[in-house]
Amino acid sequence: MRKSVFSLGAAAILIGGSFLLTGSTNNASAQDLLGVSFIDNVKPYLEFRPRYEYVDVDGSPKDAANALTIRTKIGVKIGTVLGIKGLSAQLEAIDVSALIDDYYPQKNGYETVLDPDNTRLTQAFIVYNYGNYAFVAGRKYVIIDDHRFIGNVNWRQMPQSLGVVAIAGSPIQNLNFLLAGVYERKGIIDKLNVDWHMDKMPIVLDVNYKVSPALKLKGFAYLLTDIHNTYGVKASGKIDFNGIKFSYLGEYAKQTDPYENDNLDRKPDIDTDYYRIKVGAAYSGFFGNVMYTYFGDADGKDAGFSTPLATLHKFDGWADVLLPGAAKGFYYGLDELCVSVGYKNKVFGKFMVAYLDFQADKDQGDLGSKDIGSEVDVLYAKKLTKRLSFLAKAAFYNADNGYCIGATCNPTTAKGRNDVTKYWLQLDYKF
């Protein structure tokens, strides 16, 4: 841990040391000699996020995991760079340290918690704003819509960030777009890190048009090198009826072979689809949602539908039992139903409970049933002060026959065949 703290301290000097460039001394500074300020409008920020996580897998030979970790984030937003109007930047570093490390990958023989010791420069990018357009280059968090396809996985102590060269803009009223090339992925663990050559980068295209609050339209193409191409459309909206706020969304996507391979010898053979339907209502602090999600099966090809860059913990159950399938594809498909209800109030906080049912779309070989399992998730969150918040949540996965990622499907290769219990206690202080 000391080494990690020292590493973050060095990053803090680099990031927070802007006063070295802008502070005055008795001697002439480089700023004085050049007649320009290197950086201006500097806004530092800081976060401490300690969290306890418990993981128990029924029937597993491994011991239950007990993880007490702390995330320390330090960053700076630079409003003006080199005195150029419209040119800004952001730098950020995160250190994750284990205070109680009875979990894998910190120790063998324990269940997994994906928050190992790590220190990383999580964001380092520049932005040039010109009119209704912004040009971005560098490593940053990329979040599209509700994280279903691309997110920053901020739930884990080390978030996911992407290296991008991008342009975003609004050429006409109510229309906006994002076009980005992705040259690197920094995952929640280093094992997930990937680099791509500039001429073989994944391409992200996202176009949104707001007809009215009741109707928003979206078209997207996510061309992920080595993985797949995804093309899709989405419609969503909100309607206020006598104080009751209704919401809906409908989304469809098609996945095909990736347009390019870089880190693989051959392109994966992909031909599958996906759709999601969600309706919700909220009134006087109470809310409820029903969501159905369909992941297409592999249909004899390499993989079923997958969303490898998504914030998967937000979907498909907090126990993360379905996470490997959502990231790599459910070979026999997935039919998922999620029903959630809750209450939110500034004084009392937010309480929510969700029930999820998982079934394969096609017969699963030797497993003998489409039933994968079900799950109950419970959450309570409260803002204690302006800067400090508290969160407690739990996930209870009830296994049936599980599911398979590959074509070989039997009780040995199947995932999700054991009951799983997880719970978390977390504080989050931001300055």
N, C-alpha and C positions, 0 to 999 in steps of 0.2 A: 504493500500500500504506500509506503514512504516514497518508493520510486515513482509511482503514479502521481502522487501529490507534487513531487519535485518537477515532473514533466509538465503538469498543468501549471505550476508556478512559472515555468519558463514560457509557456504559451501566454500566460497572463501578462508577463512583462512585454511580450511581443504585441499582444492585442491591446492591453490597457495602457501601454506606454506611449500613447500619442502625445502626452505632455512633453516628451523629449523633443518632439518636432515643433510644437506650438508654443512652449513656454519660453519666457524671456530670460536671458542671461546677460552678464556684463560684456560678453564677447559677441561679435556679429554671428548670427546663425545662418544656416543655409537658406532659410526662408528670406532673411534680409538680403542676402547676396543675389538670390534669384528674383526677388521682388514678387514672390507668389507664395501663398500658404499651401503646403503639401496637403493638409487635411483641415477641415473646419466642420463646425456643427457636430461635434462628437458626442454620442450618447451611449455610455457603457451600460451593460445589464448583467445581472447575476441570478443564478438559480441554485438552490439546494433542494434535492428531492430524495430523502431517505424512504426506503420501502422494505417491508417484510413480505416475503412470499413463501407459502407452504404448498408442497405438491406431494400427493399420495396416490399411487397407482395400485389398485387392488390386485393381489396375486402376483405382483412383481417381485423378483428376487432382490431388487434394489431397495435401499432404505429411503424413507420419505425425505424430501428435500426441505431444508430450512435455510433460507437466504435472506440476509439483511444487507442490503446494498445502499449506496448513496451516490446520487448523480450530482456532480458539481459542474455547472455550466457558467462560463464567462465569455462575454462577447462585447462587441462595440459596433454601433451603426455610425457610419461616417457620411454626413450629409453632403459634403462637398470635397472633391478630390482634385488637387492641383489647381484649385481656383476655377475649374471649368464648370459652368452652369449646366446642371442636369446630370453631372457625373458623380455618382455616389458609390459606396462600397459597404460591405459587412464582413466581419471576421468573428469566428466563434470557435471555442474549443470546449470539449466535454471530457471529464474524467469519471469513470465508473470504478468504484472500489467496494470490495466485499468486506463487511465487518464481521459477519457470520457466513462462512463459506462451506456449509455442509450441503453442497449441491454440485452436480456435474454441469459444466466442464471444470469447475474449480477442483473437485475431488472425484475420483472414481468410486463406484459403488452406491451412488446416490441418484435420485431422479433429476431430471434436467430443468434448469432455470436459465434462460438465454440472456443472462446479464453477467458475463465474466468480467474480470478486471480488464480495463482497456482505457486508453487515452487517445484522443483523436482530434484533429482539426476538422470539425464537422461542417463549417461553412467558411468559404473564402471566395467572394465573388464581387464583381463590379457591375453597375447598372448605369446605362446612359438613357435618360428620358428625353425624348424629342416629340413635342406635340402629344398626340394620342398614342405614341408608341414607346416601348421600352426594349432596349437591347441588353441582354444579360450574358455574362461569361463567367464561368467558375463553378465551384462546388456549392450546392445549396439544397435546401429542402424543396421538394416538388410535390405539391398536393393538388390533385384534380378532383373536383366535386367532393363526394363523400368518401374518398379513398378506396372505392371499390376496385379500381384498376391501378391507380398510382397514388401512393401516399408516403408519409415520412415515418410511419411505424413509431410514433412518439410514445406509445405505451411502454415500449421497452426502454431501459435506461440509456442505451446508445441508439439514437434514431438512425434511420436510413437517409442518406443524402446522395444526390446525383451530380456528376459533373456535366454541365450543359453549356451549349452555345445556342442561344434562343432569342426569339423576337416575339413580343406580345403586343397587342394593340386593339384599337377600336376604330376601324376605318369609317363607320357610320354609327349613328345613334342606335343603341340597344344590341349592337353586334360586336362581339369580341372574339379574339382568336389567340392561340398559342402554337408556335411552330418551334420545335427544339430538336437538336441533335444531342445525344447522350454519349459521352465518351468514357464514363466510369460510373460504377455503382459501389457505394460504400454501405454494406449491409449492417444489420444489427449485431452481427458477429463477423470477424474478419474472414471466416470461411466463405462468406457470401460475396466478398468483394470481387468485382469483375472490371477489366479494362477492355475497351474496344478501339481498334484503329479508326482514325478520323474518317476514312473513306468507307467504313463499314459500320458506322454508328447506328444504334437504334434511333428511330425517328418518331417523334410525338407530334401529332396534329390534333388540335382540339378547337372546335368552332361552336359558339353559343349565340343564340338569338332570342331575346326576350320579347315575345309578342305582347304579353301583359303579365301581371302577377299570377294570373290563373293559367298561363301557358308559356313555358320556356322550352325551346327546342335546342337540340345538341347533336352534332355529328362528330365522330372521332375516328382516328386511325393511329394505332400504336404498333409500329413495326419494330419488333424486338429481335435484334440480331441473335442468332443461335437458338431462339425459342419459338416464336410464331408471329404472324401478322394478325392483328385484331382490328376489325372494322365494325363500327356500330352507330346506333342512333338512340336518342333518349328524348322523352317528353316528360315534363314535370310541372307542378304548379301548386298554388295555395289559394283557397277560397274561404272568405270570412262570411259566415251565415249566422246572423243574430248572435254574435259573440263566440260561436263555435268555429274554430279554425280547422278546416279540412285540408289535407295535403295528399298528393298522389305522385307516383312516378311509374313509368313504364320504360323498359330498356331492353334492347336486343343487340347482340353482337355475333359476329362470325369470325372464326379463327381458321387460318390456312398456314401453309408452310411459310417460314420466315423469308423475307426478301433476300437475306444474305446470311452466310455463316462466317464466323471469324475464329472463335475458340474451339469450334467443333470441326471434325473432318468432313461431315456431311450435314445437310439440312434435315431437320426432323420432318417427318411426313405427318401433317396435321390437317384434319378436315372435320370441324365440329362447331357447335354453336351454343348460345347462352341466352337466357332472358330472365328478367326480374320485374316483379310487380309489387308495388307497395302502396298501401292506403293508411292514412292516419287521421286522428282527430285530437284536438286539445281544447279544454275549456276550464277556465278559472284555476289553472295550475295542474289539473289532471290531464293526462295524455295517454294515448294508446295507439299501437301500430300493428298491422298485420303485413308480413312480407313473405312472398314466395320466390325462391331462387332456383333456377334450373341450370345445371352444368351438363353440357352434352358429353356423351361417352366417346371413347376412342374410335369406335366403329371399325376395329381391326387395324387401325393405324397406330402411330407411336404413342399418342397420349390423348386424353380427354381435355376438355376446356380447362384453362388455368389462368390465374391472375398473380403471377410471381412478384410483381412490384407493388402490390396492394398492401394496405394496412390490414392484414388478415385477421388480427386479433379482434378487430371491430366487428367482424362478420363470422359466421359459421361457428359460434360458441367460444366463450372465453377460456374454456379448458384447453383450447388449441389442439384438440384431438383431430379435427378435420383439417388443420393447417397444412400438413404435407400434401394432402390431396388437392387443396385449393392452389397450392404453389406449383405442383407438378402435374396435376390433372387426375381426375377420378376416371379410371379406365372404364368402369361400367356406369359412369354418369352419377349425378346427384340430384335428388329432389329434396329441397330444404324448406320447411315451413317455420317461421318465427313469429310468435305473438308476444308483444311486450306491453306492459301497462306501468304507470307510475304517477308520481306527484312531485311538482317542483315549486318551491317557495323560497324567497330570499331569507326569510327568518328560519325556517325549518330545514332548508337544504333540498336535496333531490333524492328521491327513493324510486327505484325501478326494479321490476322483476320480469324476466323473459323466459319463455318456454320454447325450445327448438326441437324439431323432429327431423331426423336424417334418414333418407332411404336412397338406395341405388336406383338408377333409372332402368337398368337392365339386370337380368339374372347374373349373379356373381359366381359363376363356376362352382367349385366345390363348397362354397360357403352355404349354399342351399337356401338362401333367403335374401331379399332386397333390404331387409331391416338392418340399418347400420347402428343406430342408437338414438338416444334423446338426451337433452340437457336442460338444466334449470340454472339460470344466472341471476344473481341478486347484487344490487349496488346501492350504496348510500354515499353521497358527496355533500360537503358543506364548506362554504367559504367562511373561515373563522375570523379573519381580518382582511384588510385591503390587500395584503401581500401573502397571507398564509391560508392554504386550503387543506382539507382533510378528505380522504377517500378510503372506503372499506368496500370490498366486493368479494364475491365467492362464485365458484362454478362447480356444478355437480353433474358429471357426465355419467349416464347409465348405458352401459354397452349392451348391444345385441350381437349381431354377427360381424360387425366391423365392415371394412371396405378395402379395396385393393387399388394400388396405383398402376401396377403392371398387369400384363395379360395373364401371368401365372397367379391364380387366385385360390388359396387354400388357407386353412387356419394358421399355418406357419408364417405365411407371407402377409397376411391381412393385418391392417392397422385398426386401432379403435376397438379391440375385443376385450378390453379391461375397463372397469369403472375407474373414474378419475375424480379426485377432489382437489380443488385449489382454492386458496383464499389469500387476500392481500390486505395490508394496512399501509397507508401512505400519507406522508405530509409533503407539501410542496410550497416552498418559500421563494418568491420572485421579487427581485429588486431592480 
